Amino acid sequence: MKRLFLILTGIALIFATSCREKNKVTEPALKFKHKSSGVTAFVDDGKVFLQVNNEYYKSPDKNSMKPVEGLKGTCRGVYIGDEGNDINVLICMLLEDGSLQVLSLFDILNENSFTASDKIRGLSGIVAFFTSDGTEDTEDSDDVGYGAWCTFAVDKNGKEYMLADYLDESPSEAGKYDYLAGTYRMDRENCDCEDDMTLTLSAENGKYAYRLKTPKQDVSGMANIITDEDNNTVIVKLPEVKWASYKGPVPEGKDVDDMPEQDVFEVSFEFRDDHALVTQNYGNAMNFYVKFAEYECKYIYLSEK
C-alpha cells in the first residue's frame, strides 16, 4: 500500500510539473495544450482555434474547435500561461509583427467570449514566454514572492514583461508610461538620416526624465507624455528642445522668405508599437518648419536598442 501511495504521489507530481512548469522560457507553437485547464490552442493559416474541456466548460464535441475572433494580424504561434491562484490561464497569441493579443479563460467561462484583446500597448518584438509562481525574482519584478502565478513575455533583447501589468483596464496614472523607459537611437533602416541621435527616457515615480543628444545638442529635462485619444497614440513631448526654424502656415500669395522666424520649443515624438519614436523633421512651402537642422531626412525614426 505504501509503495502504491509513493507511485501515485510521483505520478501526481509529474502531472503538476507538466501543468505548471515555472520559469521555463518557451517559444510559441502552432499547437499548445495546457493540461490542468483543459485548454488547447491551435494555429491554422494564421488564425487561432481553441478547444476547452474542463469541469466548468464543455465543448459540444470534444473535437470541436472555436475560432478566436478579433485578431489584428496573422498569428504565428500561441502560448498558454497560468495567471493568478485560480483556474485562470492566459492564452497568448503572438502576431507576425511581434505584437501580442491575449484571451483569458475567465472571459470564456464568465462571458462565453472567444474575442481576443486589442494588441497590448507597450509590447513589441516578443519572441517567447514563461510562467512564474512568484517565489523568485524576475527582471520585471523586484518583489520576491508576489504570491501568484504570472505569465511573462520575453522580447528579442531578452527583456521580460509581466503581462498582468499591461492588462489592467484602469491603470493608475503613476507609472502608466513606464514601458517607454529605455534608450532610443537613430534607426537607419527606417530613415535616411546619416548622423546619430540618442534619446534616453528614465521613469521614476510616474515622472519621466529625458536626455537628447545630437551632433549639435545635448539637452536634458522632464518629458511630458500624453495619450492622443482621437488617434489612440502615445506622444512624448520634450519641452526644452527648441525648433531650428519655424515660420508656420504661409498665407496664400505670400513668400515664405517674407515670413518672420518664431521661437518654438517642445519637440514631440509619436510612439509606435515596434518600440520606436518618430517625428516629422520638416514641413513644406505651405507650412514651413525645421525641427533639427543637423538632419536632412524628413522623418526621424528612433528605435529602442
DOMARTOR-64996 format. One line per 4 residues: number of its first residue (from 1); their letters; for each residue z, x, y of N, C-alpha, C. Coordinates in Angstrom, 2 decimals. Example, Ala and Ser with C-alpha at 12.3 -4.5 7.8 and 13.67 -1.06 7.14 Angstrom:
<atoms>
1 = as = 7.80 13.19 -5.69 7.80 12.30 -4.50 7.80 13.20 -3.30 ~ 7.08 12.85 -2.25 7.14 13.67 -1.06 7.87 12.90 0.03
</atoms>
This chain:
<atoms>
1 = mkrl = 0.00 0.84 -1.21 0.00 0.00 0.00 0.00 0.87 1.26 ~ 0.82 1.92 1.25 0.90 2.82 2.39 -0.45 3.50 2.61 ~ -1.11 3.88 1.49 -2.41 4.55 1.61 -3.44 3.58 2.20 ~ -3.39 2.31 1.76 -4.32 1.31 2.30 -4.09 1.12 3.79
5 = flil = -2.80 1.10 4.23 -2.48 0.95 5.66 -3.06 2.10 6.47 ~ -2.92 3.34 5.93 -3.44 4.50 6.64 -4.96 4.45 6.74 ~ -5.64 3.98 5.67 -7.09 3.87 5.70 -7.52 2.85 6.73 ~ -6.85 1.68 6.74 -7.19 0.63 7.71 -6.93 1.09 9.13
9 = tgia = -5.81 1.82 9.33 -5.49 2.33 10.66 -6.57 3.30 11.13 ~ -7.03 4.17 10.21 -8.08 5.10 10.56 -9.36 4.40 10.94 ~ -9.72 3.34 10.17 -10.92 2.57 10.50 -10.79 1.94 11.87 ~ -9.61 1.39 12.18 -9.38 0.76 13.49 -9.53 1.77 14.61
13 = lifa = -9.00 2.97 14.40 -9.10 3.99 15.44 -10.55 4.41 15.66 ~ -11.30 4.53 14.56 -12.72 4.88 14.69 -13.45 3.81 15.47 ~ -13.16 2.52 15.17 -13.83 1.42 15.86 -13.47 1.41 17.34 ~ -12.19 1.62 17.66 -11.77 1.62 19.06 -12.45 2.74 19.82
17 = tscr = -12.56 3.90 19.17 -13.22 5.02 19.84 -14.68 4.70 20.11 ~ -15.34 4.04 19.17 -16.75 3.71 19.36 -16.92 2.66 20.43 ~ -15.88 1.84 20.66 -15.97 0.82 21.70 -15.68 1.42 23.06 ~ -14.70 2.29 23.15 -14.28 2.82 24.43 -14.10 4.33 24.32
21 = eknk = -15.19 5.04 24.43 -15.17 6.49 24.35 -15.15 7.04 25.76 ~ -13.99 7.50 26.22 -13.81 7.82 27.63 -14.44 9.14 28.02 ~ -14.90 9.17 29.26 -15.36 10.37 29.93 -16.53 11.08 29.22 ~ -17.25 10.37 28.37 -18.44 10.94 27.74 -19.65 10.55 28.57
25 = vtep = -20.24 11.52 29.26 -21.39 11.24 30.12 -22.58 10.86 29.24 ~ -23.17 9.70 29.53 -24.22 9.14 28.69 -25.41 8.74 29.55 ~ -26.58 9.13 29.12 -27.79 8.70 29.80 -28.11 7.26 29.41 ~ -28.71 6.49 30.31 -29.07 5.11 29.98 -30.11 5.09 28.86
29 = alkf = -30.12 4.00 28.10 -31.01 3.90 26.95 -31.81 2.61 27.02 ~ -32.84 2.53 26.17 -33.63 1.30 26.10 -32.89 0.20 25.33 ~ -31.90 0.61 24.53 -31.03 -0.36 23.85 -29.61 0.19 23.88 ~ -28.67 -0.66 24.27 -27.27 -0.22 24.35 -26.40 -1.35 23.81
33 = khks = -25.60 -1.03 22.80 -24.72 -2.02 22.16 -23.27 -1.70 22.45 ~ -22.55 -2.66 23.02 -21.12 -2.50 23.30 -20.37 -3.35 22.28 ~ -19.79 -2.67 21.27 -19.29 -3.39 20.10 -18.16 -4.37 20.40 ~ -17.14 -3.92 21.14 -15.95 -4.76 21.30 -16.23 -6.02 22.11
37 = sgvt = -17.20 -5.98 23.02 -17.50 -7.15 23.83 -18.58 -8.03 23.23 ~ -19.30 -7.51 22.23 -20.37 -8.28 21.63 -21.61 -8.37 22.50 ~ -21.75 -7.44 23.44 -22.91 -7.46 24.35 -23.88 -6.35 23.96 ~ -25.14 -6.72 23.83 -26.21 -5.75 23.58 -27.28 -5.95 24.63
41 = afvd = -27.71 -4.85 25.23 -28.75 -4.90 26.26 -29.99 -4.18 25.76 ~ -31.16 -4.76 26.08 -32.45 -4.19 25.69 -33.32 -4.05 26.92 ~ -34.16 -3.02 26.92 -35.19 -2.88 27.96 -36.55 -3.00 27.28 ~ -37.36 -3.91 27.78 -38.69 -4.11 27.24 -39.68 -4.25 28.40
45 = dgkv = -40.60 -3.29 28.51 -41.60 -3.31 29.57 -40.98 -3.41 30.96 ~ -39.86 -2.69 31.15 -39.21 -2.64 32.45 -38.30 -3.81 32.75 ~ -38.21 -4.77 31.84 -37.33 -5.93 32.02 -36.12 -5.79 31.11 ~ -35.02 -6.47 31.45 -33.77 -6.36 30.69 -33.46 -7.69 30.02
49 = flqv = -33.05 -7.60 28.75 -32.67 -8.78 27.98 -31.30 -8.53 27.37 ~ -30.51 -9.60 27.24 -29.15 -9.48 26.73 -28.92 -10.40 25.53 ~ -28.13 -9.91 24.57 -27.54 -10.72 23.53 -26.03 -10.69 23.72 ~ -25.41 -11.86 23.74 -23.96 -11.94 23.92 -23.39 -12.80 22.81
53 = nney = -22.56 -12.20 21.98 -21.92 -12.92 20.90 -20.48 -12.43 20.75 ~ -19.54 -13.23 21.27 -18.12 -12.95 21.10 -17.37 -14.26 21.05 ~ -16.06 -14.21 21.00 -15.29 -15.44 20.84 -15.36 -16.34 22.06 ~ -15.79 -15.80 23.20 -15.84 -16.58 24.43 -17.24 -17.13 24.72
57 = yksp = -18.26 -16.49 24.16 -19.63 -16.89 24.45 -20.46 -16.67 23.20 ~ -21.19 -17.71 22.79 -22.05 -17.62 21.63 -23.48 -17.94 22.02 ~ -24.40 -17.04 21.73 -25.80 -17.35 21.94 -26.22 -18.43 20.95 ~ -27.13 -19.31 21.34 -27.59 -20.37 20.44 -28.07 -19.81 19.11
61 = dkns = -28.69 -18.67 19.17 -29.20 -17.98 17.99 -28.75 -16.53 18.10 ~ -28.15 -16.00 17.05 -27.61 -14.64 17.15 -28.68 -13.61 17.48 ~ -29.93 -13.96 17.24 -31.02 -13.03 17.56 -31.71 -13.36 18.88 ~ -31.23 -14.41 19.57 -31.88 -14.80 20.82 -31.51 -13.83 21.93
65 = mkpv = -32.41 -13.65 22.87 -32.19 -12.74 23.98 -32.38 -13.50 25.29 ~ -31.44 -13.27 26.22 -31.53 -13.90 27.55 -32.07 -12.87 28.54 ~ -33.10 -13.23 29.30 -33.61 -12.28 30.30 -32.67 -12.19 31.49 ~ -32.52 -11.00 32.03 -31.75 -10.80 33.26 -32.67 -11.08 34.44
69 = eglk = -32.22 -11.96 35.33 -33.02 -12.31 36.49 -32.66 -11.42 37.68 ~ -33.55 -11.36 38.65 -33.24 -10.73 39.93 -33.40 -9.23 40.00 ~ -34.07 -8.61 39.03 -34.28 -7.17 39.12 -35.22 -6.84 40.27 ~ -34.88 -5.78 41.01 -35.65 -5.38 42.20 -36.65 -4.27 41.90
73 = gtcr = -36.92 -4.04 40.63 -37.86 -2.99 40.27 -37.94 -2.88 38.76 ~ -38.58 -1.83 38.30 -38.75 -1.59 36.86 -37.52 -0.87 36.31 ~ -36.91 -1.44 35.28 -35.71 -0.82 34.69 -36.14 0.25 33.69 ~ -35.51 1.41 33.79 -35.85 2.50 32.87 -34.78 2.71 31.81
77 = gvyi = -33.61 2.08 31.96 -32.56 2.24 30.96 -31.31 1.47 31.33 ~ -30.47 1.20 30.31 -29.23 0.43 30.51 -28.03 1.19 29.96 ~ -26.88 0.85 30.51 -25.60 1.38 30.03 -24.58 0.26 30.19 ~ -23.65 0.16 29.24 -22.60 -0.86 29.33 -21.26 -0.15 29.32
81 = gdeg = -20.49 -0.34 30.39 -19.19 0.32 30.51 -18.07 -0.68 30.67 ~ -16.85 -0.24 30.35 -15.67 -1.10 30.48 -15.20 -1.15 31.92 ~ -14.66 -2.31 32.31 -14.20 -2.50 33.68 -12.92 -3.31 33.66 ~ -11.80 -2.69 34.11 -10.52 -3.38 34.14 -9.82 -3.32 32.80
85 = ndin = -8.75 -4.11 32.67 -7.94 -4.10 31.46 -8.24 -5.29 30.55 ~ -9.20 -6.13 30.95 -9.54 -7.32 30.19 -10.79 -7.07 29.37 ~ -11.41 -8.15 28.92 -12.60 -8.04 28.09 -13.82 -7.65 28.91 ~ -13.71 -7.66 30.23 -14.89 -7.49 31.08 -15.59 -6.15 30.84
89 = vlic = -16.93 -6.20 30.87 -17.74 -4.99 30.84 -18.77 -5.09 31.96 ~ -19.33 -3.95 32.31 -20.31 -3.88 33.38 -21.64 -3.41 32.77 ~ -22.65 -4.26 32.90 -23.98 -3.93 32.40 -24.73 -3.26 33.54 ~ -25.03 -1.98 33.38 -25.65 -1.18 34.44 -27.14 -1.03 34.13
93 = mlle = -27.97 -1.40 35.10 -29.43 -1.37 34.91 -30.02 -0.38 35.91 ~ -30.47 0.77 35.39 -30.99 1.84 36.23 -32.48 1.64 36.44 ~ -32.90 1.59 37.71 -34.30 1.37 38.03 -35.04 2.70 38.14 ~ -36.37 2.61 38.12 -37.21 3.81 38.13 -36.96 4.68 39.36
97 = dgsl = -36.58 4.06 40.49 -36.37 4.83 41.72 -34.98 5.44 41.81 ~ -34.18 5.32 40.74 -32.84 5.91 40.73 -31.77 5.02 41.32 ~ -32.14 3.81 41.74 -31.16 2.86 42.26 -30.56 2.06 41.10 ~ -29.55 1.26 41.40 -28.77 0.64 40.34 -28.47 -0.82 40.67
101 = qvls = -28.63 -1.68 39.66 -28.17 -3.06 39.73 -27.25 -3.30 38.55 ~ -26.30 -4.23 38.70 -25.33 -4.47 37.64 -25.15 -5.97 37.39 ~ -24.55 -6.26 36.26 -24.17 -7.63 35.90 -22.90 -7.53 35.08 ~ -21.86 -8.29 35.44 -20.60 -8.22 34.70 -20.54 -9.32 33.66
105 = lfdi = -19.80 -9.05 32.60 -19.61 -10.06 31.56 -18.90 -11.28 32.12 ~ -18.00 -11.08 33.09 -17.32 -12.23 33.71 -18.32 -13.19 34.36 ~ -19.39 -12.65 34.96 -20.42 -13.52 35.54 -21.04 -14.41 34.46 ~ -21.25 -13.83 33.30 -21.85 -14.57 32.20 -20.87 -15.63 31.67
109 = lnen = -19.61 -15.22 31.47 -18.62 -16.13 30.89 -18.22 -17.24 31.85 ~ -18.00 -16.89 33.11 -17.46 -17.87 34.06 -18.53 -18.72 34.72 ~ -19.70 -18.16 34.92 -20.74 -18.88 35.67 -22.03 -19.07 34.88 ~ -22.04 -18.61 33.64 -23.25 -18.66 32.82 -24.43 -18.06 33.59
113 = sfta = -24.15 -16.99 34.34 -25.15 -16.37 35.19 -25.67 -15.08 34.55 ~ -26.98 -14.99 34.46 -27.63 -13.78 33.98 -28.45 -13.15 35.10 ~ -27.96 -13.28 36.33 -28.64 -12.74 37.50 -27.98 -11.42 37.93 ~ -28.79 -10.39 38.07 -28.27 -9.07 38.46 -27.85 -9.07 39.91
117 = sdki = -26.95 -8.14 40.24 -26.57 -7.94 41.63 -27.75 -7.40 42.42 ~ -27.61 -7.35 43.74 -28.58 -6.61 44.54 -28.44 -5.12 44.20 ~ -29.39 -4.31 44.64 -29.24 -2.87 44.50 -27.94 -2.44 45.17 ~ -27.17 -1.60 44.51 -25.88 -1.19 45.04 -26.10 -0.18 46.17
121 = rgls = -25.70 -0.58 47.37 -25.88 0.27 48.54 -25.06 1.55 48.40 ~ -25.68 2.66 48.78 -24.98 3.93 48.76 -25.15 4.72 47.48 ~ -25.84 4.14 46.48 -26.07 4.85 45.23 -27.56 5.10 45.06 ~ -27.92 6.34 44.80 -29.32 6.69 44.56 -29.36 7.94 43.69
125 = giva = -30.50 8.19 43.10 -30.64 9.37 42.25 -29.72 9.35 41.05 ~ -29.36 8.16 40.56 -28.45 8.04 39.42 -29.19 8.43 38.14 ~ -28.51 9.19 37.27 -29.14 9.64 36.02 -28.29 9.37 34.79 ~ -26.98 9.11 34.97 -26.10 8.95 33.80 -24.85 8.16 34.19
129 = ffts = -24.02 7.85 33.16 -22.81 7.05 33.36 -21.71 7.55 32.43 ~ -20.48 7.18 32.74 -19.40 7.35 31.79 -18.29 6.36 32.12 ~ -17.40 6.16 31.15 -16.27 5.25 31.30 -14.98 6.04 31.22 ~ -14.05 5.77 32.13 -12.75 6.44 32.13 -11.64 5.41 32.00
133 = dgte = -10.58 5.78 31.28 -9.45 4.86 31.13 -8.40 5.07 32.21 ~ -8.69 5.94 33.19 -7.78 6.10 34.33 -6.61 7.01 34.08 ~ -6.62 7.76 32.97 -5.48 8.65 32.70 -5.75 10.07 33.16 ~ -6.98 10.33 33.64 -7.32 11.69 34.06 -7.97 11.64 35.43
137 = dted = -7.92 12.79 36.10 -8.63 12.92 37.37 -10.13 12.84 37.15 ~ -10.82 12.26 38.09 -12.26 12.38 38.15 -12.60 12.83 39.56 ~ -13.85 13.22 39.75 -14.26 13.70 41.07 -14.08 12.63 42.14 ~ -14.23 11.33 41.73 -14.22 10.25 42.70 -12.85 9.61 42.87
141 = sddv = -11.84 10.11 42.16 -10.50 9.51 42.27 -9.46 10.61 42.28 ~ -8.64 10.65 43.32 -7.59 11.66 43.42 -6.32 11.24 42.69 ~ -6.24 9.97 42.31 -5.03 9.44 41.71 -5.11 9.49 40.19 ~ -4.18 10.22 39.57 -4.12 10.24 38.12 -3.51 8.92 37.67
145 = gyga = -4.16 8.29 36.69 -3.60 7.06 36.15 -3.75 5.88 37.07 ~ -4.99 5.57 37.52 -5.17 4.38 38.33 -5.11 3.13 37.49 ~ -4.94 3.31 36.15 -4.40 2.25 35.33 -5.38 1.24 34.78 ~ -6.66 1.47 34.84 -7.62 0.51 34.31 -8.89 1.24 33.91
149 = wctf = -9.60 0.65 32.97 -10.88 1.21 32.58 -11.87 1.04 33.72 ~ -12.62 2.07 34.02 -13.59 2.04 35.12 -14.88 2.70 34.68 ~ -15.98 2.16 35.16 -17.29 2.72 34.89 -17.72 3.59 36.07 ~ -18.25 4.76 35.78 -18.71 5.70 36.79 -20.21 5.94 36.63
153 = avdk = -20.90 6.09 37.75 -22.30 6.55 37.75 -22.31 8.00 38.18 ~ -23.29 8.75 37.68 -23.43 10.17 38.00 -24.85 10.39 38.54 ~ -24.95 11.06 39.70 -26.29 11.27 40.26 -26.86 12.61 39.78 ~ -28.08 12.91 40.23 -28.79 14.08 39.75 -28.12 15.39 40.15
157 = ngke = -27.22 15.34 41.15 -26.49 16.53 41.58 -25.12 16.65 40.90 ~ -24.83 15.71 39.99 -23.56 15.73 39.28 -22.43 15.02 40.00 ~ -22.70 14.38 41.14 -21.67 13.67 41.86 -21.34 12.36 41.16 ~ -20.03 12.05 41.08 -19.57 10.86 40.36 -19.19 9.75 41.33
161 = ymla = -19.50 8.51 40.95 -19.22 7.35 41.79 -18.50 6.28 40.96 ~ -17.27 5.94 41.34 -16.57 4.85 40.68 -17.21 3.53 41.14 ~ -17.85 2.82 40.23 -18.64 1.66 40.63 -17.79 0.55 41.25 ~ -16.52 0.45 40.85 -15.65 -0.59 41.43 -15.55 -0.45 42.94
165 = dyld = -15.65 0.78 43.45 -15.56 1.00 44.89 -16.78 0.47 45.63 ~ -17.88 0.27 44.90 -19.13 -0.16 45.54 -19.45 -1.62 45.26 ~ -18.60 -2.28 44.47 -18.87 -3.66 44.09 -17.98 -4.66 44.81 ~ -17.06 -4.18 45.64 -16.17 -5.06 46.39 -17.00 -5.88 47.36
169 = esps = -16.92 -7.22 47.23 -17.73 -8.08 48.10 -17.22 -8.09 49.53 ~ -15.97 -7.72 49.72 -15.40 -7.73 51.08 -14.69 -6.43 51.35 ~ -15.43 -5.34 51.44 -14.79 -4.04 51.65 -14.10 -3.97 53.00 ~ -13.02 -3.23 53.06 -12.34 -3.07 54.33 -13.20 -2.21 55.24
173 = eagk = -13.04 -2.38 56.53 -13.83 -1.59 57.47 -13.51 -0.11 57.35 ~ -12.22 0.21 57.14 -11.84 1.61 56.98 -12.44 2.15 55.68 ~ -13.24 3.17 55.80 -13.85 3.77 54.62 -15.11 3.08 54.14 ~ -15.58 2.11 54.90 -16.74 1.33 54.47 -17.98 2.19 54.29
177 = ydyl = -18.09 3.24 55.10 -19.30 4.07 55.05 -19.02 5.47 54.51 ~ -17.96 5.61 53.74 -17.61 6.93 53.22 -18.71 7.51 52.33 ~ -19.51 6.65 51.73 -20.56 7.15 50.84 -21.63 7.95 51.59 ~ -21.62 7.86 52.93 -22.59 8.60 53.73 -22.20 10.07 53.90
181 = agty = -20.95 10.40 53.62 -20.48 11.77 53.85 -21.30 12.76 53.03 ~ -21.68 13.86 53.68 -22.46 14.88 53.00 -23.28 15.70 53.98 ~ -24.08 16.59 53.47 -24.94 17.42 54.30 -26.40 17.05 54.06 ~ -27.09 16.75 55.14 -28.49 16.32 55.08 -29.37 17.40 55.73
185 = rmdr = -30.45 17.76 55.05 -31.34 18.81 55.56 -32.78 18.32 55.60 ~ -33.58 18.99 56.40 -34.97 18.61 56.55 -35.67 18.58 55.19 ~ -36.30 17.45 54.89 -36.99 17.27 53.63 -38.50 17.41 53.88 ~ -39.04 18.59 53.61 -40.44 18.85 53.93 -41.41 18.18 52.97
189 = encd = -40.88 17.58 51.90 -41.75 16.81 51.01 -42.08 15.45 51.62 ~ -41.25 15.01 52.56 -41.44 13.69 53.15 -41.80 13.73 54.63 ~ -41.82 14.91 55.23 -42.25 15.03 56.62 -42.84 16.43 56.82 ~ -43.60 16.58 57.90 -44.30 17.85 58.11 -43.65 18.73 59.16
193 = cedd = -42.33 18.58 59.34 -41.60 19.46 60.27 -41.46 20.85 59.65 ~ -41.75 21.88 60.43 -41.69 23.24 59.91 -40.28 23.82 59.99 ~ -39.58 23.58 61.10 -38.25 24.16 61.28 -37.18 23.29 60.63 ~ -36.05 23.91 60.38 -34.97 23.22 59.69 -34.12 22.38 60.65
197 = mtlt = -33.47 21.38 60.11 -32.45 20.61 60.81 -31.36 20.29 59.79 ~ -30.11 20.40 60.18 -28.99 20.10 59.30 -28.04 19.13 59.98 ~ -27.71 18.07 59.29 -26.75 17.10 59.81 -25.65 16.93 58.76 ~ -24.42 17.25 59.15 -23.27 17.12 58.25 -22.39 15.98 58.74
201 = lsae = -22.09 15.05 57.84 -21.19 13.92 58.13 -19.92 14.08 57.31 ~ -18.77 13.96 57.96 -17.47 14.06 57.29 -16.70 12.77 57.52 ~ -16.08 12.25 56.46 -15.33 10.99 56.54 -13.84 11.25 56.41 ~ -13.06 10.62 57.29 -11.61 10.71 57.20 -10.99 9.49 57.87
205 = ngky = -10.27 8.70 57.06 -9.57 7.51 57.55 -10.49 6.55 58.31 ~ -11.67 6.36 57.78 -12.58 5.40 58.38 -13.29 5.90 59.61 ~ -13.15 7.18 59.94 -13.85 7.77 61.09 -14.80 8.85 60.57 ~ -15.88 9.09 61.33 -16.95 9.93 60.82 -17.35 10.97 61.85
209 = ayrl = -17.01 12.21 61.52 -17.39 13.34 62.38 -18.75 13.85 61.94 ~ -19.48 14.43 62.91 -20.79 14.98 62.56 -20.98 16.32 63.24 ~ -21.89 17.10 62.65 -22.38 18.33 63.28 -23.88 18.39 63.06 ~ -24.64 18.46 64.13 -26.09 18.52 64.07 -26.55 19.90 64.53
213 = ktpk = -27.35 20.57 63.67 -27.86 21.90 64.01 -29.38 21.89 63.93 ~ -30.02 22.34 65.02 -31.46 22.53 65.08 -31.72 23.93 65.62 ~ -32.98 24.38 65.70 -33.23 25.71 66.28 -32.76 25.84 67.72 ~ -32.57 24.72 68.44 -32.18 24.78 69.85 -30.83 24.13 70.15
217 = qdvs = -30.23 23.44 69.17 -29.00 22.71 69.45 -27.97 22.92 68.34 ~ -26.71 22.80 68.73 -25.60 22.78 67.79 -24.56 21.83 68.40 ~ -24.61 20.57 67.98 -23.83 19.51 68.62 -22.86 18.90 67.62 ~ -21.63 18.69 68.05 -20.61 18.05 67.21 -20.01 16.87 67.95
221 = gman = -19.51 15.91 67.18 -18.89 14.74 67.78 -18.53 13.73 66.71 ~ -18.26 12.49 67.14 -17.92 11.40 66.23 -19.10 10.44 66.15 ~ -19.58 10.20 64.94 -20.71 9.30 64.74 -20.25 7.85 64.81 ~ -21.14 7.02 65.29 -20.92 5.58 65.30 -21.85 4.98 64.25
225 = iitd = -21.29 4.39 63.20 -22.09 3.87 62.09 -21.98 2.35 62.05 ~ -23.11 1.68 62.03 -23.13 0.22 62.04 -24.12 -0.27 60.99 ~ -24.02 -1.57 60.68 -25.00 -2.22 59.82 -25.82 -3.18 60.65 ~ -27.13 -3.00 60.62 -28.05 -3.92 61.27 -28.26 -5.09 60.32
229 = ednn = -27.56 -6.20 60.58 -27.59 -7.34 59.67 -28.98 -7.95 59.56 ~ -29.74 -7.91 60.65 -31.09 -8.52 60.63 -31.99 -7.82 59.63 ~ -31.88 -6.50 59.57 -32.76 -5.73 58.68 -32.02 -5.20 57.45 ~ -30.72 -5.50 57.36 -29.89 -5.04 56.24 -29.99 -3.53 56.07
233 = tviv = -29.88 -2.81 57.19 -29.95 -1.36 57.16 -28.71 -0.77 57.84 ~ -28.34 0.42 57.41 -27.22 1.15 58.00 -27.77 2.15 59.00 ~ -27.20 2.16 60.21 -27.66 3.03 61.29 -26.55 4.02 61.63 ~ -26.89 5.30 61.67 -25.96 6.37 62.06 -26.32 6.82 63.47
237 = klpe = -25.40 6.62 64.41 -25.66 6.96 65.81 -24.87 8.21 66.19 ~ -25.55 9.13 66.85 -24.93 10.38 67.30 -24.87 10.37 68.82 ~ -23.74 9.94 69.40 -23.68 9.67 70.85 -23.89 10.89 71.74 ~ -23.52 12.08 71.28 -23.57 13.26 72.15 -24.93 13.94 72.18
241 = vkwa = -25.86 13.49 71.36 -27.17 14.15 71.28 -28.10 13.56 72.33 ~ -28.59 14.43 73.22 -29.47 13.99 74.32 -30.93 14.05 73.90 ~ -31.69 13.01 74.27 -33.12 12.98 74.00 -33.81 14.05 74.86 ~ -34.83 14.69 74.31 -35.55 15.73 75.06 -36.28 15.13 76.25
245 = sykg = -36.83 13.94 76.08 -37.57 13.29 77.16 -37.62 11.80 76.92 ~ -37.44 11.03 78.01 -37.54 9.58 77.88 -38.08 8.99 79.19 ~ -39.18 8.25 79.06 -39.73 7.53 80.21 -39.82 6.03 79.92 ~ -39.67 5.67 78.66 -39.61 4.27 78.30 -40.95 3.58 78.32
249 = pvpe = -40.93 2.24 78.25 -42.17 1.46 78.25 -42.97 1.71 79.53 ~ -44.26 1.94 79.38 -45.14 2.24 80.51 -45.85 0.95 80.93 ~ -45.65 0.50 82.17 -46.31 -0.72 82.62 -47.84 -0.59 82.59 ~ -48.50 -1.70 82.35 -49.96 -1.70 82.30 -50.54 -1.21 83.62
253 = gkdv = -51.53 -0.32 83.53 -52.18 0.21 84.72 -51.47 1.40 85.33 ~ -50.34 1.82 84.77 -49.61 2.95 85.31 -49.73 4.14 84.38 ~ -49.82 5.33 84.95 -49.95 6.55 84.16 -48.56 7.05 83.79 ~ -48.40 7.50 82.53 -47.10 7.97 82.07 -46.61 9.16 82.89
257 = ddmp = -47.53 9.97 83.42 -47.12 11.12 84.23 -46.45 10.70 85.53 ~ -46.69 9.48 85.95 -46.07 8.98 87.18 -44.70 8.36 86.94 ~ -44.33 8.25 85.68 -43.04 7.64 85.34 -41.93 8.68 85.46 ~ -40.78 8.30 85.98 -39.65 9.24 86.11 -38.97 9.49 84.77
261 = eqdv = -38.44 10.69 84.62 -37.63 11.01 83.45 -36.27 10.32 83.56 ~ -35.75 9.90 82.42 -34.42 9.28 82.38 -33.56 10.02 81.37 ~ -32.30 10.17 81.69 -31.37 10.80 80.75 -30.93 9.76 79.73 ~ -31.19 10.04 78.47 -30.80 9.14 77.39 -30.05 9.95 76.34
265 = fevs = -28.88 9.45 75.97 -28.08 10.05 74.92 -28.04 9.09 73.72 ~ -27.61 9.59 72.62 -27.39 8.85 71.37 -28.68 8.70 70.56 ~ -28.89 9.65 69.67 -29.99 9.59 68.72 -29.50 8.86 67.47 ~ -30.32 7.95 66.96 -29.95 7.15 65.79 -30.83 7.51 64.60
269 = fefr = -30.21 7.51 63.43 -30.91 7.70 62.16 -30.68 6.47 61.29 ~ -31.71 6.08 60.56 -31.59 4.98 59.60 -31.34 5.55 58.22 ~ -30.33 5.00 57.53 -30.00 5.46 56.18 -30.89 4.75 55.17 ~ -31.47 5.54 54.27 -32.33 4.99 53.22 -31.61 5.05 51.88
273 = ddha = -32.03 4.20 50.94 -31.36 4.12 49.64 -31.47 5.39 48.81 ~ -32.42 6.27 49.15 -32.54 7.52 48.42 -31.68 8.62 49.05 ~ -30.61 8.20 49.75 -29.67 9.12 50.42 -30.40 10.04 51.39 ~ -31.16 9.39 52.26 -31.88 10.12 53.31 -31.62 9.45 54.65
277 = lvtq = -31.72 10.24 55.73 -31.59 9.75 57.10 -32.92 10.00 57.80 ~ -33.45 8.96 58.45 -34.78 9.04 59.04 -34.76 8.56 60.48 ~ -35.48 9.27 61.36 -35.64 8.82 62.74 -37.07 9.11 63.18 ~ -37.58 8.25 64.06 -38.89 8.49 64.66 -38.70 9.41 65.84
281 = nygn = -39.40 10.54 65.84 -39.14 11.59 66.81 -39.82 11.37 68.15 ~ -40.95 10.72 68.18 -41.61 10.48 69.47 -42.37 9.16 69.45 ~ -42.62 8.64 70.66 -43.29 7.36 70.80 -44.78 7.53 71.03 ~ -45.32 6.72 71.98 -46.75 6.80 72.28 -46.96 6.57 73.78
285 = amnf = -48.22 6.41 74.17 -48.53 6.28 75.59 -47.96 5.01 76.20 ~ -47.69 4.01 75.37 -47.13 2.76 75.87 -45.61 2.76 75.89 ~ -45.02 3.66 75.14 -43.56 3.78 75.11 -43.24 5.25 74.88 ~ -43.10 5.98 75.98 -43.04 7.44 75.90 -41.60 7.93 75.72
289 = yvkf = -41.41 8.70 74.66 -40.13 9.39 74.47 -40.32 10.52 73.46 ~ -39.45 11.51 73.56 -39.35 12.59 72.58 -37.87 12.84 72.34 ~ -37.44 12.75 71.11 -36.02 12.97 70.81 -35.71 14.46 70.65 ~ -36.51 15.14 69.86 -36.28 16.58 69.61 -37.58 17.32 69.91
293 = aeye = -37.61 18.04 71.05 -38.83 18.75 71.45 -39.14 19.92 70.53 ~ -38.16 20.40 69.79 -38.38 21.55 68.92 -39.16 21.20 67.65 ~ -39.45 19.90 67.45 -40.21 19.46 66.29 -41.45 18.69 66.74 ~ -42.58 18.96 66.08 -43.82 18.27 66.40 -44.07 17.07 65.50
297 = ckyi = -43.31 16.94 64.43 -43.53 15.84 63.50 -43.08 14.51 64.10 ~ -43.79 13.44 63.75 -43.47 12.12 64.30 -42.19 11.57 63.70 ~ -41.99 11.77 62.39 -40.78 11.28 61.72 -39.98 12.47 61.19 ~ -38.70 12.42 61.43 -37.78 13.44 60.88 -37.06 12.81 59.70
301 = ylse = -37.13 13.48 58.56 -36.62 12.95 57.29 -35.63 13.95 56.74 ~ -34.35 13.58 56.73 -33.29 14.45 56.22 -32.78 13.92 54.89 ~ -32.72 14.76 53.90 -32.22 14.37 52.57 -30.91 15.07 52.27 ~ -30.02 14.38 51.57 -28.73 14.97 51.21 -28.95 16.01 50.12
305 = k = -28.39 17.19 50.34 -28.53 18.28 49.38 -27.18 18.61 48.77
</atoms>
